[in-house]
Amino acid sequence: MSETLADISIPPQFPDHTQLPESDGTFVKNFQEHPQSIIITDSIIQTLQKKHPDGQFCIGQDCGIYWRETEPPEKGTVAPDWFYVPDVPPRLAGKIRRSYVLWREYIPPLIAIELASGNGDEERDKTPLTGLQEGEKPGKFWVYERIIRVPYYAIYEVNNDKLEVYHLVDFAYQKMQPNERGHYPIAPLGVELGLWQGSYLNNPTQLWLRWWDLDGNLLLVGKEEAKLQKLRAEQAELKAAKLAERLRAMGIDPNDDI
């Protein structure tokens, strides 16, 4: 009995996120990398939810972005420590994303962040695809700028407390200058990116990469927001108690209806 086209399972022309490795095989570079990624996400999630009331956005943390089909697949990927993509579903066909496959979704991340353990040479590598030897990969900077075309690219040298942000202008990255607060405005998000000194989770006081609004107000993580609400409630109770005391001193019962 001869087979028909309907009987033959034809694989897709290009693999999707379920068929590709979820990591580029590199190790986490330092102990600060994980909590740093968490604080970046935790403090901006409310802003993103307001910007996308339909929930159509995704955040990647040390997750591969596939920009070219290669063998092995890892040669055609970069894995930013943190990135945000607007207007795409957070899940695909009900499944958690394993990676972000550019040739299937077409929308590049709006911002990619690299947390450099060294002096940032790897993150500033502009080696192009042409002329590479077998097994070599092009530089991260070149891939973000020329292939994926990420509008904003941030490099934070963790050990040197140094932050650089690049903006894609006329198809090339221009190094941004900080504003008067030492922050870098990310205009499409309505936020600023900068360094904040403090303690987070069980880490000692140090510099952390964080977000502010365009008026210079720090975007709070969940625990900070809860503490602020508690403080406001306590202040309101104290204010009400002082007012009641003044009324009693004037011979007025604060519990009487006016």
Phi and psi in degrees as GROMACS dihedral restraints (atoms count N, CA, C in turn):
[ dihedral_restraints ]
;  ai    aj    ak    al  type     phi  dphi    fc
    3     4     5     6     1   -78.1    20    10
    4     5     6     7     1   147.5    20    10
    6     7     8     9     1   -82.6    20    10
    7     8     9    10     1   146.9    20    10
    9    10    11    12     1  -105.2    20    10
   10    11    12    13     1   169.2    20    10
   12    13    14    15     1   -60.1    20    10
   13    14    15    16     1   -32.0    20    10
   15    16    17    18     1   -67.9    20    10
   16    17    18    19     1   -23.8    20    10
   18    19    20    21     1   -84.3    20    10
   19    20    21    22     1   -14.5    20    10
   21    22    23    24     1   -97.8    20    10
   22    23    24    25     1   127.1    20    10
   24    25    26    27     1   -84.0    20    10
   25    26    27    28     1   112.2    20    10
   27    28    29    30     1   -99.2    20    10
   28    29    30    31     1   120.4    20    10
   30    31    32    33     1   -66.8    20    10
   31    32    33    34     1   154.3    20    10
   33    34    35    36     1   -63.5    20    10
   34    35    36    37     1   154.7    20    10
   36    37    38    39     1   -61.9    20    10
   37    38    39    40     1   -39.8    20    10
   39    40    41    42     1  -125.0    20    10
   40    41    42    43     1   142.4    20    10
   42    43    44    45     1   -68.4    20    10
   43    44    45    46     1   158.0    20    10
   45    46    47    48     1  -110.9    20    10
   46    47    48    49     1  -171.7    20    10
   48    49    50    51     1   -65.8    20    10
   49    50    51    52     1   -22.4    20    10
   51    52    53    54     1   -79.9    20    10
   52    53    54    55     1   -15.3    20    10
   54    55    56    57     1  -104.2    20    10
   55    56    57    58     1    -1.6    20    10
   57    58    59    60     1  -114.5    20    10
   58    59    60    61     1   149.2    20    10
   60    61    62    63     1   -59.3    20    10
   61    62    63    64     1   143.1    20    10
   63    64    65    66     1   -84.5    20    10
   64    65    66    67     1    -5.3    20    10
   66    67    68    69     1  -135.0    20    10
   67    68    69    70     1   155.5    20    10
   69    70    71    72     1   -88.3    20    10
   70    71    72    73     1     7.3    20    10
   72    73    74    75     1    88.3    20    10
   73    74    75    76     1     0.5    20    10
   75    76    77    78     1   -88.9    20    10
   76    77    78    79     1   154.1    20    10
   78    79    80    81     1   -84.5    20    10
   79    80    81    82     1   156.1    20    10
   81    82    83    84     1   -59.1    20    10
   82    83    84    85     1   134.6    20    10
   84    85    86    87     1   -82.2    20    10
   85    86    87    88     1   -28.0    20    10
   87    88    89    90     1  -159.9    20    10
   88    89    90    91     1   165.2    20    10
   90    91    92    93     1   -68.5    20    10
   91    92    93    94     1   -21.8    20    10
   93    94    95    96     1   -79.6    20    10
   94    95    96    97     1   -18.5    20    10
   96    97    98    99     1   -59.6    20    10
   97    98    99   100     1   -44.3    20    10
   99   100   101   102     1   -66.0    20    10
  100   101   102   103     1   -54.5    20    10
  102   103   104   105     1   -63.0    20    10
  103   104   105   106     1   -30.7    20    10
  105   106   107   108     1   -63.6    20    10
  106   107   108   109     1   -42.7    20    10
  108   109   110   111     1   -63.8    20    10
  109   110   111   112     1   -37.7    20    10
  111   112   113   114     1   -64.8    20    10
  112   113   114   115     1   -45.1    20    10
  114   115   116   117     1   -67.8    20    10
  115   116   117   118     1   -32.2    20    10
  117   118   119   120     1   -63.5    20    10
  118   119   120   121     1   -44.5    20    10
  120   121   122   123     1   -71.2    20    10
  121   122   123   124     1   -48.3    20    10
  123   124   125   126     1   -59.0    20    10
  124   125   126   127     1   -36.5    20    10
  126   127   128   129     1   -84.5    20    10
  127   128   129   130     1   -14.7    20    10
  129   130   131   132     1  -111.7    20    10
  130   131   132   133     1    -4.9    20    10
  132   133   134   135     1   -61.7    20    10
  133   134   135   136     1   -38.6    20    10
  135   136   137   138     1   -65.9    20    10
  136   137   138   139     1   -38.4    20    10
  138   139   140   141     1   -61.9    20    10
  139   140   141   142     1   -42.9    20    10
  141   142   143   144     1   -69.2    20    10
  142   143   144   145     1   -36.2    20    10
  144   145   146   147     1   -66.5    20    10
  145   146   147   148     1   -35.2    20    10
  147   148   149   150     1   -70.2    20    10
  148   149   150   151     1   -36.8    20    10
  150   151   152   153     1   -71.6    20    10
  151   152   153   154     1   -30.3    20    10
  153   154   155   156     1  -124.7    20    10
  154   155   156   157     1    75.0    20    10
  156   157   158   159     1   -61.6    20    10
  157   158   159   160     1   -19.9    20    10
  159   160   161   162     1   -83.9    20    10
  160   161   162   163     1    -2.5    20    10
  162   163   164   165     1    76.5    20    10
  163   164   165   166     1    12.3    20    10
  165   166   167   168     1   -89.4    20    10
  166   167   168   169     1    80.6    20    10
  168   169   170   171     1  -161.7    20    10
  169   170   171   172     1   160.2    20    10
  171   172   173   174     1  -139.5    20    10
  172   173   174   175     1   151.9    20    10
  174   175   176   177     1  -121.0    20    10
  175   176   177   178     1   132.7    20    10
  177   178   179   180     1  -114.1    20    10
  178   179   180   181     1   138.3    20    10
  180   181   182   183     1  -127.4    20    10
  181   182   183   184     1   110.3    20    10
  183   184   185   186     1    53.7    20    10
  184   185   186   187     1    42.5    20    10
  186   187   188   189     1  -116.4    20    10
  187   188   189   190     1   140.9    20    10
  189   190   191   192     1   -70.7    20    10
  190   191   192   193     1   137.7    20    10
  192   193   194   195     1  -108.3    20    10
  193   194   195   196     1   114.2    20    10
  195   196   197   198     1   -89.2    20    10
  196   197   198   199     1   119.9    20    10
  198   199   200   201     1  -115.3    20    10
  199   200   201   202     1   -10.3    20    10
  201   202   203   204     1  -155.2    20    10
  202   203   204   205     1   135.9    20    10
  204   205   206   207     1   -81.3    20    10
  205   206   207   208     1   120.2    20    10
  207   208   209   210     1  -137.5    20    10
  208   209   210   211     1   172.8    20    10
  210   211   212   213     1  -133.3    20    10
  211   212   213   214     1   114.3    20    10
  213   214   215   216     1   -72.3    20    10
  214   215   216   217     1   160.8    20    10
  216   217   218   219     1   -58.6    20    10
  217   218   219   220     1   -31.6    20    10
  219   220   221   222     1   -62.1    20    10
  220   221   222   223     1   -20.7    20    10
  222   223   224   225     1   -69.3    20    10
  223   224   225   226     1   -21.2    20    10
  225   226   227   228     1  -105.5    20    10
  226   227   228   229     1    30.5    20    10
  228   229   230   231     1  -137.1    20    10
  229   230   231   232     1   155.3    20    10
  231   232   233   234     1  -126.9    20    10
  232   233   234   235     1   152.0    20    10
  234   235   236   237     1  -127.1    20    10
  235   236   237   238     1    87.4    20    10
  237   238   239   240     1   -60.7    20    10
  238   239   240   241     1   151.0    20    10
  240   241   242   243     1   -67.2    20    10
  241   242   243   244     1   -28.1    20    10
  243   244   245   246     1  -156.4    20    10
  244   245   246   247     1   138.3    20    10
  246   247   248   249     1  -154.2    20    10
  247   248   249   250     1   158.0    20    10
  249   250   251   252     1  -131.0    20    10
  250   251   252   253     1   132.4    20    10
  252   253   254   255     1  -120.7    20    10
  253   254   255   256     1   122.2    20    10
  255   256   257   258     1   -83.9    20    10
  256   257   258   259     1   155.5    20    10
  258   259   260   261     1    61.1    20    10
  259   260   261   262     1    36.5    20    10
  261   262   263   264     1  -133.8    20    10
  262   263   264   265     1   152.0    20    10
  264   265   266   267     1   -69.6    20    10
  265   266   267   268     1   143.4    20    10
  267   268   269   270     1   -69.1    20    10
  268   269   270   271     1   -22.6    20    10
  270   271   272   273     1  -127.0    20    10
  271   272   273   274     1   157.8    20    10
  273   274   275   276     1  -120.6    20    10
  274   275   276   277     1   120.3    20    10
  276   277   278   279     1    52.9    20    10
  277   278   279   280     1    37.7    20    10
  279   280   281   282     1    77.8    20    10
  280   281   282   283     1     2.7    20    10
  282   283   284   285     1  -106.0    20    10
  283   284   285   286     1   144.7    20    10
  285   286   287   288     1   -64.3    20    10
  286   287   288   289     1   136.5    20    10
  288   289   290   291     1   -64.4    20    10
  289   290   291   292     1   132.3    20    10
  291   292   293   294     1   -92.1    20    10
  292   293   294   295     1   -26.5    20    10
  294   295   296   297     1  -163.8    20    10
  295   296   297   298     1   176.6    20    10
  297   298   299   300     1  -117.3    20    10
  298   299   300   301     1   117.0    20    10
  300   301   302   303     1  -103.7    20    10
  301   302   303   304     1   105.0    20    10
  303   304   305   306     1   -62.7    20    10
  304   305   306   307     1   -36.7    20    10
  306   307   308   309     1   -74.2    20    10
  307   308   309   310     1    -7.7    20    10
  309   310   311   312     1  -103.5    20    10
  310   311   312   313     1   -19.8    20    10
  312   313   314   315     1  -120.8    20    10
  313   314   315   316     1   -21.4    20    10
  315   316   317   318     1    71.2    20    10
  316   317   318   319     1   -26.0    20    10
  318   319   320   321     1   -84.7    20    10
  319   320   321   322     1   119.9    20    10
  321   322   323   324     1   -78.4    20    10
  322   323   324   325     1   158.9    20    10
  324   325   326   327     1   -58.7    20    10
  325   326   327   328     1   148.1    20    10
  327   328   329   330     1   -77.1    20    10
  328   329   330   331     1   -34.8    20    10
  330   331   332   333     1  -145.7    20    10
  331   332   333   334     1   140.3    20    10
  333   334   335   336     1  -124.7    20    10
  334   335   336   337     1   138.1    20    10
  336   337   338   339     1  -123.5    20    10
  337   338   339   340     1   130.6    20    10
  339   340   341   342     1  -114.4    20    10
  340   341   342   343     1   131.5    20    10
  342   343   344   345     1  -101.4    20    10
  343   344   345   346     1   101.5    20    10
  345   346   347   348     1   -86.8    20    10
  346   347   348   349     1   127.8    20    10
  348   349   350   351     1   -80.2    20    10
  349   350   351   352     1   -31.8    20    10
  351   352   353   354     1   -96.5    20    10
  352   353   354   355     1  -138.2    20    10
  354   355   356   357     1   -93.2    20    10
  355   356   357   358     1     7.2    20    10
  357   358   359   360     1    87.4    20    10
  358   359   360   361     1     4.6    20    10
  360   361   362   363     1   -60.1    20    10
  361   362   363   364     1   -40.9    20    10
  363   364   365   366     1   -63.4    20    10
  364   365   366   367     1   -39.8    20    10
  366   367   368   369     1   -75.5    20    10
  367   368   369   370     1   -19.2    20    10
  369   370   371   372     1  -102.6    20    10
  370   371   372   373     1     9.6    20    10
  372   373   374   375     1   -67.1    20    10
  373   374   375   376     1   119.6    20    10
  375   376   377   378     1  -105.5    20    10
  376   377   378   379     1    19.4    20    10
  378   379   380   381     1   -60.3    20    10
  379   380   381   382     1   122.1    20    10
  381   382   383   384     1   -79.4    20    10
  382   383   384   385     1   172.3    20    10
  384   385   386   387     1   -69.2    20    10
  385   386   387   388     1   -35.1    20    10
  387   388   389   390     1   -71.0    20    10
  388   389   390   391     1   142.5    20    10
  390   391   392   393     1    82.4    20    10
  391   392   393   394     1     8.8    20    10
  393   394   395   396     1   -77.4    20    10
  394   395   396   397     1   149.9    20    10
  396   397   398   399     1   -83.1    20    10
  397   398   399   400     1   165.4    20    10
  399   400   401   402     1   -56.2    20    10
  400   401   402   403     1   128.9    20    10
  402   403   404   405     1    88.3    20    10
  403   404   405   406     1   -10.6    20    10
  405   406   407   408     1   -82.5    20    10
  406   407   408   409     1   152.7    20    10
  408   409   410   411     1  -117.1    20    10
  409   410   411   412     1   148.3    20    10
  411   412   413   414     1   -66.5    20    10
  412   413   414   415     1   162.9    20    10
  414   415   416   417     1   -69.0    20    10
  415   416   417   418     1   149.4    20    10
  417   418   419   420     1   -59.7    20    10
  418   419   420   421     1   -46.4    20    10
  420   421   422   423     1   -57.4    20    10
  421   422   423   424     1   -44.6    20    10
  423   424   425   426     1   -62.9    20    10
  424   425   426   427     1   -42.1    20    10
  426   427   428   429     1   -64.9    20    10
  427   428   429   430     1   -46.6    20    10
  429   430   431   432     1   -63.1    20    10
  430   431   432   433     1   -39.9    20    10
  432   433   434   435     1   -79.6    20    10
  433   434   435   436     1   -48.1    20    10
  435   436   437   438     1   -96.4    20    10
  436   437   438   439     1   -28.0    20    10
  438   439   440   441     1  -105.3    20    10
  439   440   441   442     1   -61.2    20    10
  441   442   443   444     1   -75.5    20    10
  442   443   444   445     1   -32.0    20    10
  444   445   446   447     1    59.2    20    10
  445   446   447   448     1    57.2    20    10
  447   448   449   450     1   -73.7    20    10
  448   449   450   451     1   122.1    20    10
  450   451   452   453     1   -58.9    20    10
  451   452   453   454     1   -36.5    20    10
  453   454   455   456     1  -129.1    20    10
  454   455   456   457     1   130.6    20    10
  456   457   458   459     1  -130.3    20    10
  457   458   459   460     1   119.6    20    10
  459   460   461   462     1  -112.8    20    10
  460   461   462   463     1   137.4    20    10
  462   463   464   465     1  -122.9    20    10
  463   464   465   466     1   117.9    20    10
  465   466   467   468     1  -113.3    20    10
  466   467   468   469     1   113.6    20    10
  468   469   470   471     1   -81.9    20    10
  469   470   471   472     1   101.3    20    10
  471   472   473   474     1   -59.3    20    10
  472   473   474   475     1   -45.7    20    10
  474   475   476   477     1   -74.9    20    10
  475   476   477   478     1   -21.2    20    10
  477   478   479   480     1  -105.5    20    10
  478   479   480   481     1    -0.4    20    10
  480   481   482   483     1    53.8    20    10
  481   482   483   484     1    41.8    20    10
  483   484   485   486     1  -120.7    20    10
  484   485   486   487     1   130.2    20    10
  486   487   488   489     1  -121.4    20    10
  487   488   489   490     1   131.2    20    10
  489   490   491   492     1  -126.3    20    10
  490   491   492   493     1   140.4    20    10
  492   493   494   495     1  -129.8    20    10
  493   494   495   496     1   133.8    20    10
  495   496   497   498     1  -116.2    20    10
  496   497   498   499     1   143.4    20    10
  498   499   500   501     1  -120.8    20    10
  499   500   501   502     1   132.0    20    10
  501   502   503   504     1   -76.8    20    10
  502   503   504   505     1   113.8    20    10
  504   505   506   507     1  -129.3    20    10
  505   506   507   508     1   122.6    20    10
  507   508   509   510     1    52.5    20    10
  508   509   510   511     1    46.2    20    10
  510   511   512   513     1    69.0    20    10
  511   512   513   514     1    15.7    20    10
  513   514   515   516     1  -142.1    20    10
  514   515   516   517     1   147.3    20    10
  516   517   518   519     1   -75.7    20    10
  517   518   519   520     1   131.6    20    10
  519   520   521   522     1  -112.7    20    10
  520   521   522   523     1   130.0    20    10
  522   523   524   525     1   -70.9    20    10
  523   524   525   526     1   124.5    20    10
  525   526   527   528     1   -79.6    20    10
  526   527   528   529     1   152.3    20    10
  528   529   530   531     1  -102.7    20    10
  529   530   531   532     1   137.4    20    10
  531   532   533   534     1   -67.5    20    10
  532   533   534   535     1   155.3    20    10
  534   535   536   537     1   -82.0    20    10
  535   536   537   538     1  -169.8    20    10
  537   538   539   540     1   -64.0    20    10
  538   539   540   541     1   -19.1    20    10
  540   541   542   543     1   -92.8    20    10
  541   542   543   544     1    -0.9    20    10
  543   544   545   546     1    81.0    20    10
  544   545   546   547     1    16.4    20    10
  546   547   548   549     1  -108.0    20    10
  547   548   549   550     1   165.3    20    10
  549   550   551   552     1  -116.7    20    10
  550   551   552   553     1   111.6    20    10
  552   553   554   555     1   -67.6    20    10
  553   554   555   556     1   131.2    20    10
  555   556   557   558     1  -108.0    20    10
  556   557   558   559     1    85.3    20    10
  558   559   560   561     1   -54.3    20    10
  559   560   561   562     1   -46.8    20    10
  561   562   563   564     1   -60.4    20    10
  562   563   564   565     1   -23.6    20    10
  564   565   566   567     1   -95.4    20    10
  565   566   567   568     1   -12.9    20    10
  567   568   569   570     1    67.7    20    10
  568   569   570   571     1    34.6    20    10
  570   571   572   573     1  -136.6    20    10
  571   572   573   574     1   170.0    20    10
  573   574   575   576     1  -122.5    20    10
  574   575   576   577     1   148.2    20    10
  576   577   578   579     1  -113.0    20    10
  577   578   579   580     1   133.0    20    10
  579   580   581   582     1  -162.5    20    10
  580   581   582   583     1  -169.6    20    10
  582   583   584   585     1  -110.2    20    10
  583   584   585   586     1   136.2    20    10
  585   586   587   588     1  -126.2    20    10
  586   587   588   589     1   134.0    20    10
  588   589   590   591     1   -96.9    20    10
  589   590   591   592     1   126.1    20    10
  591   592   593   594     1   174.7    20    10
  592   593   594   595     1  -173.0    20    10
  594   595   596   597     1  -111.1    20    10
  595   596   597   598     1   140.1    20    10
  597   598   599   600     1  -140.0    20    10
  598   599   600   601     1   134.0    20    10
  600   601   602   603     1    55.1    20    10
  601   602   603   604     1  -130.6    20    10
  603   604   605   606     1  -101.4    20    10
  604   605   606   607     1    20.6    20    10
  606   607   608   609     1   -91.5    20    10
  607   608   609   610     1   147.0    20    10
  609   610   611   612     1   -69.7    20    10
  610   611   612   613     1   172.0    20    10
  612   613   614   615     1   -61.4    20    10
  613   614   615   616     1   127.3    20    10
  615   616   617   618     1  -163.0    20    10
  616   617   618   619     1  -179.1    20    10
  618   619   620   621     1   -86.2    20    10
  619   620   621   622     1   135.3    20    10
  621   622   623   624     1  -126.7    20    10
  622   623   624   625     1   145.8    20    10
  624   625   626   627     1   -78.3    20    10
  625   626   627   628     1   123.6    20    10
  627   628   629   630     1  -144.7    20    10
  628   629   630   631     1   172.2    20    10
  630   631   632   633     1  -108.2    20    10
  631   632   633   634     1   149.9    20    10
  633   634   635   636     1  -130.5    20    10
  634   635   636   637     1   160.3    20    10
  636   637   638   639     1   -80.2    20    10
  637   638   639   640     1   176.4    20    10
  639   640   641   642     1   -72.2    20    10
  640   641   642   643     1    -7.6    20    10
  642   643   644   645     1   -95.5    20    10
  643   644   645   646     1     1.8    20    10
  645   646   647   648     1    89.3    20    10
  646   647   648   649     1    13.1    20    10
  648   649   650   651     1   -88.5    20    10
  649   650   651   652     1   128.7    20    10
  651   652   653   654     1   -63.8    20    10
  652   653   654   655     1   131.9    20    10
  654   655   656   657     1   -80.8    20    10
  655   656   657   658     1   123.0    20    10
  657   658   659   660     1   -86.9    20    10
  658   659   660   661     1   148.7    20    10
  660   661   662   663     1   -81.8    20    10
  661   662   663   664     1   171.6    20    10
  663   664   665   666     1   -56.2    20    10
  664   665   666   667     1   -45.1    20    10
  666   667   668   669     1   -67.2    20    10
  667   668   669   670     1   -37.1    20    10
  669   670   671   672     1   -66.0    20    10
  670   671   672   673     1   -41.1    20    10
  672   673   674   675     1   -62.7    20    10
  673   674   675   676     1   -41.5    20    10
  675   676   677   678     1   -64.2    20    10
  676   677   678   679     1   -41.9    20    10
  678   679   680   681     1   -63.8    20    10
  679   680   681   682     1   -39.5    20    10
  681   682   683   684     1   -64.3    20    10
  682   683   684   685     1   -43.6    20    10
  684   685   686   687     1   -63.8    20    10
  685   686   687   688     1   -39.2    20    10
  687   688   689   690     1   -64.4    20    10
  688   689   690   691     1   -42.5    20    10
  690   691   692   693     1   -63.3    20    10
  691   692   693   694     1   -41.5    20    10
  693   694   695   696     1   -63.6    20    10
  694   695   696   697     1   -39.5    20    10
  696   697   698   699     1   -66.2    20    10
  697   698   699   700     1   -41.5    20    10
  699   700   701   702     1   -64.6    20    10
  700   701   702   703     1   -40.3    20    10
  702   703   704   705     1   -65.5    20    10
  703   704   705   706     1   -38.1    20    10
  705   706   707   708     1   -65.5    20    10
  706   707   708   709     1   -40.6    20    10
  708   709   710   711     1   -64.8    20    10
  709   710   711   712     1   -42.0    20    10
  711   712   713   714     1   -64.5    20    10
  712   713   714   715     1   -41.1    20    10
  714   715   716   717     1   -64.2    20    10
  715   716   717   718     1   -41.4    20    10
  717   718   719   720     1   -65.5    20    10
  718   719   720   721     1   -39.0    20    10
  720   721   722   723     1   -65.9    20    10
  721   722   723   724     1   -41.6    20    10
  723   724   725   726     1   -64.9    20    10
  724   725   726   727     1   -39.2    20    10
  726   727   728   729     1   -64.5    20    10
  727   728   729   730     1   -42.3    20    10
  729   730   731   732     1   -62.5    20    10
  730   731   732   733     1   -39.2    20    10
  732   733   734   735     1   -63.8    20    10
  733   734   735   736     1   -40.7    20    10
  735   736   737   738     1   -65.9    20    10
  736   737   738   739     1   -40.6    20    10
  738   739   740   741     1   -63.9    20    10
  739   740   741   742     1   -41.6    20    10
  741   742   743   744     1   -63.4    20    10
  742   743   744   745     1   -38.4    20    10
  744   745   746   747     1   -63.3    20    10
  745   746   747   748     1   -25.1    20    10
  747   748   749   750     1   -91.4    20    10
  748   749   750   751     1     3.9    20    10
  750   751   752   753     1    81.7    20    10
  751   752   753   754     1    19.7    20    10
  753   754   755   756     1  -112.2    20    10
  754   755   756   757     1   128.8    20    10
  756   757   758   759     1   -81.2    20    10
  757   758   759   760     1   115.9    20    10
  759   760   761   762     1   -64.7    20    10
  760   761   762   763     1   -13.9    20    10
  762   763   764   765     1   -89.2    20    10
  763   764   765   766     1   -10.2    20    10
  765   766   767   768     1   -72.6    20    10
  766   767   768   769     1   144.7    20    10
  768   769   770   771     1   -72.3    20    10
  769   770   771   772     1   139.8    20    10
